Amino acid sequence: MGYSRYILTSLTIIRLMHQKLCNDSRFERLKQHSINIPNLMTLFEFLVLPNRNDMIRVYDLRHYFSEFSNKTYPDLLTSIDDVNAFGVYCASQSSEMNESIQKIRAQAERDKQQKIQEVTNAKERYTGLMNSIRGISCSCSYKYGYHQQCHRCTIEEQAMNVKVHIYECPLPSKREQALAVIFELQMPLEIRNYRDTIWQFINRPKPCPPHQMHEWLSIPPHASKLGPFYTGPSNCKVKLVSSTKSVTQNYSYSPFIGSTSIEGFLHENSLTVEILPTKPIRFDDECCILTPQLNHPDYKQLQFTINTTKFLQNHVIAKRSDCPIRMKPSQFIEFGSFRSGHRLQWWNLLAMFEMDSLPISEESVTILILHSIWQYGPQTMNISSSDNSWCSEAHEQLLDDHFIDELITRLDRRLDDCELNWQHELVLAAITIITMRMLTICNSTKQDKLADLALKCRRIGEKWIILISENIQTILSSAFN
């Protein structure tokens, strides 16, 4: 239940941030961009929600994020250099960002001209040194075991040591990519915080996964040339990265000045324009976190029937030969079929109390019941004008007054049966939780009746406490006597 609360709270924060940004005149374009959170629509079905308010919140969140799942333009975490990307659009409209691009390009052009002059001078020096020894033979010798370098080889060595580092432009030549880069450097703090939040949520439960990418602001020459234009915080989560190294990094040695043309020293930006990728949890693993695990050896093999509300009756029947000796085959099938069909779960619960087909006093059965009545379950995306549209299909029966009456009758009868048997505490706990679940969802016409049933559960619990206390006192008295 705690993990469901974390997801619900995180999505509420993301929605509020998104709404506030969309209402800001600077970021109205955000209304036309998608929000892409993997498996979100399906994930809602697996959330464990104990009360009506949580179900209403999920209903609202589901419709909000569904509305933004297929917008015209891409989301903020993919294709940041696309012509329709949010950052590209914002940067193109910002005079400050365009001015920064002009400054970077102007400085890059000055650096390029300086590099051309540096290479030209180096070539002239290399040529002069090599011409000075043309026609001179090597006269190196060994004296007293030491190598004595001749004048020709000394000059040749000097020529070989004439080196010039390459030039790499810090900005991409393509306009959309340049706009994407400057937006990453000077992104408004509100957008950066929102994007960091949604990025960390997608990466749950590890909000900052390790990566093998190359950060632009840690790579020469981009670090020194672009660093002064960065206006974001030092601890931002989503960083501008490249999947490849820069040309500068790849050149561990300077090109040979004697044979490399001037153009061979001049390179365009070689980094790809990306941000840190997301690494979402596998959907099956997250469903496992949201689903209770059966530990009892008799029920453990039926875990797959708790994981889903798909129709698995045939599969369960096929596994009937695996039914443990301590369990009746009918109980094996009943347990495995309880969740088959999300609309049938409450009906199956009613039938279970009527037929006494499963032992509620066993922990695994209680887990099955509680998870079935708390999990949100599937819901159609059709927007309904009904006041009860927040209620998912799995729990629509609780809005049927006749069904509530029938289930109250069965629960009341079961309470009478266990009233004096305080050793079956799980029965009382399960009935109490079922009653409170019904109370949080049912129509107002049945709330008083369910409240009376809840009070009856409380009275029985108080009676059990008295009985247990009396037994403890009796045991203590016998021990001292």
N, C-alpha and C positions, 0 to 999 in steps of 0.2 A: 504493500500500500504506500510505503514511503517513496518508492521509485515513481509510482504514478503521480504522487503529489509533486515530486520534483519536475516531471515532464509538464504537468498542468501549470505549475508556477512559472516555469521557464517560458512556455508558450504565451502565457498571459503577459509577461514582461516584453517579449518580442513584439506582440501585437500592439501593446501600448506605445512602444518606441516607434513602431512603423506608423501608427495613426498620427502621432505627434509630428513626425517628419513629413507625412503627406499633407498635413495641414499648414506646414511652413511654406510660404510662397517661393522660397529658394529651391525647394525640393519637390515641387508639384509633379515633376516628371516621374517620381518614384511610384505614383499611382498606376503607371502603365508598365511597370516592371514586375516580373514574376517573383514569387518566393518559392524556392525549390528546397524543401526539406525531405530527404528520401524516406519513402514508406510512411509518411505522416498520416495520410487518410486511413490506411489500414491499421496503423499503430493505435489510433483512437479506440478501435474495437477492443483492444487488449487491456485498456486501462482499468484499474480496480477503483471504483468510485462508490463510497459508502452512503452518500446522501444526495438529495435532489439538487442542491446548489452546485455540487461538482458536475452533475449531469448537464445542468443548464450551461455551465461554463464550457464544457466540452462541446456541446451543441453549437454554441456561439463561435468558439474557436474553430471548429470544423468547417463551418460555413465561411468564416472569414478567410482562412487559409485556402479553402477550395476556390474562393473567388480570385485569389492571386496566384493560383497554380498554373494558369495558362494565359498569362497576359501577353501583350504584343511583343514586349521587349524582354531580353534575358535577365536573369537574376543577378545579384551583385557579386556572386562568387564564381561565376563562370564566364569565359570569353570576355575578359575585361578590356581587350583591345578591339572588340567588335565595333563596327560602325554605329550600332544601336545601343552599345553599352552605356550604362548610366554615367560612369566616370568620363567616358569620351564626350558625351553630350554636355555634362556640367563643365568640363574643362574648356570645351569650345565656346561656351557662353561666358566664361570668366575672363575679364580683362587682365586680372592679376596673373592667372596661370599662363595666358598667352604671352604676357610680357616676360614671364620667367623663361618660357621656351625660347623667346627671342634672345634673351641674355645668354642662355646656355649655348645656343647655336652660334652666337657672335663670338663667345669665348672659344668655342670649339674650332671655329674658323681661324681665329688668331693662333691657336695652338697648332693647327694643321699647317699654316704658313710658316710658323717657326720650325716645325718639324721638317718641312721641305727644305728650308734654308740649312738646317742642321745636317740633313742627309747630303745636300749639295756640298757643303764645306767638308764633310767627312770623306766624300768621294774624291774631292780635289786633293785632300791630304793623302789619302791612300794612293791615288795615282802618282802624286809627286814622289812619295817614298819609293814606290815600285820602279818609277822611271830612273830614280837616282842610282839604282843598283843593276840596271839593265846592262847586260854584257859582262858583268863581274861574276867570276866563279867563286864557289865556296872555298874558303881556306881555313876552316876550323881545324883545330889540332888538339892532341891530348898531351899534357905535360905534367909529369909527376902524378899521373893517375887522375887528373882533373881535365874536364872538357873546357877548352878555351874557344869561345864563340868568335867567329870572324866578323868583320864590319858588315859584310853583305847580309849575313844571317841575323845580325842585330837589327838592321834596318827593316828586314823582312818581317821580323817578329813585331816590330813597332807598327808596321802596316797591318798585320793581322789583328792587332789589338785595337784598331780603330773600330769602335762599335757605336751603334745608335739604336736605342729602343724604339719599338714601333709606336705608331699613333693609332688610337682607337676612339672613334666618336662616342661620346657618352649617351647620346640620344639616338633612338631609331630614326631612320630617314622617312619612314612611312608616317604620315600625319596622325592617323588614328592611334598608332602605337606611342607616338610622342605625347599625345594628349592623355593616353592611359597612364604613362609614366609620371607625368607632372601631376595628374590627379592623385596618384598614390602618394606622391611626396607632399602635396598641399591639400589633401582631402579635409573638408570641414570636420571638426571634432565630433559633431553629432552623428554624421554618417559613419565615421570610423568606429565609434562606440557601438552603434547599432550592428554594423557588419561584424565586429569582433564578437558580439554577443551571439548572433545567429551562427557564426562559424564555430564557436565553442560548443554550442548546443548540438550541432550536427555531429561533432566529434565525440559526443558523450559515449561512454563515461570517462574518456581521456581527453579533456578539453584542449590539451596542447601536445599532440602526438609528435614523435620524432620525425625528421624528414631528411632527405638527401639532396635537397635543392640548394642552389647558390644564391645568396642574398645580394641584391644589387648594391646595397650600401656597405657591403663588406668586400667588394671586389674592385681592384684597380682597373682602369682609372675612374670608374663610376663613383666610388666612395668619395674621392676628393673633389670631383667635379659636380656631383649631384648632392652630396651631403649638405652643403650650405643652403640648399633650397628646401630641405626637409623641415616641415613645421609640426610634425606629429610628435606624440610622446615616445619616450625611449622604450617603453614596455608594451607597445602595441602587439597584438597577437597575430594579425594577418599582415604579412610582409610581402614586399615586392621581390619576387624571386625569378630565377631562370633554371630551366632543366639542363642547360649546357653551360660549360665554362666560357669565359670570355677569351677572345683571341690573345689578349695580353697575358692571361694565365697560361695558355697553351704554349706560348713562345718562351720556353725556359732559357733559350739562347737567342741573342740578337741575330737577325739575318746577316749573312755575309755581305759586307759593304761593297766588295769588289764585283759581285755578280748579280746582286739584287737591284732591280730598278727602283726609282724613287716611289713608284706606285706600290711596290712591294712592302713599303714601310707604312702605307696609309690604309687604314681599315675602317669600314663602317661598324656601327654597333653590332656585336655578335650575340648578345644575350636575348633570350626569349622573354616576352612580356607576359608574366604570369603572377599569380599570388599563391601562397601556400595552399596546397590541395587539402580537401577534407578527407578524413578517413573514418567514415561512419561505422558503427558497430553492425555486425551481421544481424539481419532482422530476426532470424531464428534464435540467436543468442539473446537479443533483447526480449523476445517473447518468453524465453526461459526465465529471465529475471522477473518478469511480471506474473509468472505462473508458479503457484506453490508446487513443491516437489514432494512426491510420496516416498516415504522411507520404509513403510511397513512391507516386509517381504511378500505378503499375500496380495498386496495392491500395487506394488511397484511396477509390475509388468503392464499395468493399465494406465500408466502415466500419459500415454499418447491420447487417451480419451479425455483427459482434463485439458490438454493443450489446445483443443479446437472444438468448435460446435458443428463441424461437418458431420454428415451421416456416416458413422463408422460401425453401425450395427452388424453388418455382414462380416466385417473384419473381426469384431469381437466374437461373434459366433464361431468363426473359423478357428479362433484361438481357445475355444472352450476346453479343448483337451489339455490345455496348460493350467486349468483351474486348480488352485491349491486344494489339498485334502481338507483343510480346515474351513473352506468356503463352499457353500452350495453353488452348483452350476447356475441356478436361477439368479443368485446374488451376483455372480461374476458377470452375467449378461446385463443385469439391471444396472450395475455400477458402470459398466462400459458403455451403456446406451443412454445414460442419464443426460448427457450434453448433446446428443445427436439431434441437431436442429435447434437453432437459438430461440425460435418461437415456442418450442415445446418444453423448455426447461422448467418453467413454473408449473406447467401441467404435470410433468413428471414428478415434481416435488409433491404436488397434491396427491397423485396416485401412490407415491411412496408412503405417505402418512396414512392413506386409506387402506392400503394392502399390507403395510408394515413389511415392505419387501427388502429394506436395507436396514442394518443395525446402526442407528444414529449414535449409539454409545461408542462406536469405534472412531478413532481420530481421523482415519483416511476418509471415511464417509462424511464426517463433519467438514473436512477440508473441501471435498467435492461440492457439498451444498453451498458453503459460504462463497467459494470462488464463483460458482454459477450465478448466485444472486447479486454479487458485487461487480462482476465484470460488465463493462458497458455494452459490449456486443455490437453487431452490425446495425447500420442505420442507412436508409436511403437518403440521397442527396436532394430529393425533391423538397423544395421549400413549401411548407404547409402553413396555412393561416391559423391552424388550430392552436389553442393555448397549450396543448400537450405535445407539441411538435418536438420539444426537448427530450422527450422520453424515447429511448431507443427501442427497436423492435423486440429485443429480448425481454423487455419488462412491461410491454403494453398491457399484459393481463392484469397488472396491478391497478390499472385505471378502470377495470371492469368491476363494478360493485358486487355483482353476483359471484364472481370468482373470489373476491375478497371474503365474502360471507362463507363460502364453502371452505376456504383455507383456514379461516378463523375457527370454524367448527372443529376441523381436524386437529389444529394446534391445541385448542382448549381441551379436547379429549385426551391428547397425549400428555398434557400437563397434569391432568387428573391422575393418569396412570403412574406418573413418576413422582408425584408429590411427596410421597414418603420414602422414596428410594434415593437418598442423597449421594449414593455411591456412583450414580450415573450422571455426573456433573456435566458431561458433554451434551446430554440431551437437553438439559435446561439452558445451557449456553447457546446451543444451536437454535432452539425455539425462540429465545429472547432476541437473538440477532435477526432471525427471520422476521419476527414481529416488528422490530425497529426499522428494518428495511422496507417492509410494507407500509409502515407509518410515514416514512419520508417520501413515498411516491404516490400513495393512494389519493383518491378524491377527498375533499373536505367532509363529505357525507359519511365517511367511514373512519375518520380520525378518532372520534370518541370511542368507538367500539374497539379499535386497536389499542388506544391508550389504556382502556380497561384491561385488555389482555396483557399489556406490558406491565401494568401494576400487579396483575396476578403472578407474573413471572418474578417480580420483585418480592412479593409476599412469600412465595415458595422459597426463594433464595434466602430470605431472612429466617424462615423456619428451619432451613437446612443448617444455617449458621448456629442456631440455638441447639439443634440436635447434635451437631459436631462438637460444640462446646460442652454439652452434657456428657458426651462419650469421653471426651478428654478428661473431664473432671472425675468421671467414674474410674478411668484407667489410673489416674494419678492417685486417687484415694486407695485403690486396691494395692498399688505399689507400696504406699507408705504403711498400709496395714499388714 
